[in-house]
Amino acid sequence: MRITLLGGAGLMGRATARDLLETQPDLELVLADIDVPGAERVADGLRRSVAGAAGRLTVVRADAADPASLEPVIRGSGAIINSAQYDFNLSVMTAALAARVPYVDLGGLFHVTRRQLPLGPDFEAAGVTAVIGMGSTPGVTNVQARHAAELLDRIDTIHIYNGNTPNPDTPSAWGYSIHTILDEVTKRPVVFRDGAFSELEPLAEPERFTFVDPIGELEVHHSLHSELASLPDAFADRGVREVFFKLNFFGYTPRALRQLKGLADAGFASVELMDIPDRSRPGAVARVRPRDALIAVLGRDAAATADALRARGEDPDRFVMDHEEVAVVMRGTRDGRRATVRVDTVAHGREDWGLAGGTLLTATPPGIVAAWLASGSLRRPGVHAPEAVIEPAALFDELAARGMPTTTRVEAA
């Protein structure tokens, strides 16, 4: 069984690769990335830490933005996991369709997801299965919603929550793609209410939500997310009138998020090229994207912080235990009576892997589904959100075996 992991040099790619190599003994894993040296560093670490990985792991160069060059790289794979930035989802899907390779990704931040779903007839005609948005949020949350829906006769509301602790107190310590975080900070979140979509301001409608121990009560707010791209349609025939997604400050403390939001609001999250005077050369102009400059400054600050810790004799890479939860609260009716179903999935950091719980909860599900696709145990040609094709019990069992349990509570109103 061969799986190609695109974005193998990234944090999520590294975590997905580790889990796959640990759980799939017959796997041949291809780490594909435009950053070949970065992917080689990841591969070297995996070869040292996972028994038998050396003979099952290769690195190739791949450009997620170029379907024509990507197609021969992935051809013959049992599945491709797209862990690259979501902006490349449509490009990578084009290559997967041409190569007839089953596809899975981690989400499209609503708007890209809505452009992916219409590709369903093309994938169905080619006999290729694509599962889109199969991380934690979206992904696990979509499957939680399907599970909750199976326990109700009619659905009124689907509320999705994501919380974690501890949170970094500086904008330079992000827990997932800083590009995605900056998009979430600046783009207007979509909610589904009274049978229609509407947009709110970023960070709108804060509320307190009680996660399971040891996370506890946190303030959460709206964020643009891909669950909204499919769940209202998936349960339209069950009467659903409201769907939203909320999380707590994108994994930051409120103070750190305010700092990042201030920079974003000032224009430093922009991806538009700007002409900036190059003061090292009279009359010269440098073309830069403000976002690239911001990320470079944040990276410099993170490096300076690490150097300061080392100077004090502290280890900047020391493991700090964290906990992450995704929860779906669904309200409706059961046997003619009002009822609420709550589904919780919790992940904890793994010190032996050096990975945070939030990283594991995001990076593990696409590997699980890719293994199903590559083995042929999951085959349903077309383009599908997770709730359409993933059996809840099967996914929850796989997650529980990795120390990420799911619990369900049904309460009569």
Secondary structure, DSSP 8 states (H G I E B T S, - for coil): -EEEEETTTSHHHHHHHHHHHHH-TT-EEEEEES-HHHHHHHHHHHHHHSTT-GGGEEEEE--TT-HHHHHHHHTT-SEEEE-S-GGGHHHHHHHHHHHT--EEES--TTHHHHHHGGGHHHHHHHT-EEE---BTTTBHHHHHHHHHHTT-SEEEEEEEEEEEES--SSTT--SS-HHHHHHHHHS--EEEETTEEEE--TT-S-EEEE-STTT-EEEEEE---THHHHHHHHTGGGT--EEEEEESGGGS-HHHHHHHHHHIIIIIT--S-EEEEETTSTTEEEEE-HHHHHHHHHHHHHHHHHHHHHHTT--TT-----EEEEEEEEEEEETTEEEEEEEEEEEE-BTTTTB-HHHHHHHHHHHHHHHHHHHTSS---EEE-HHHH--HHHHHHHHHHTT--EEEEEEE-
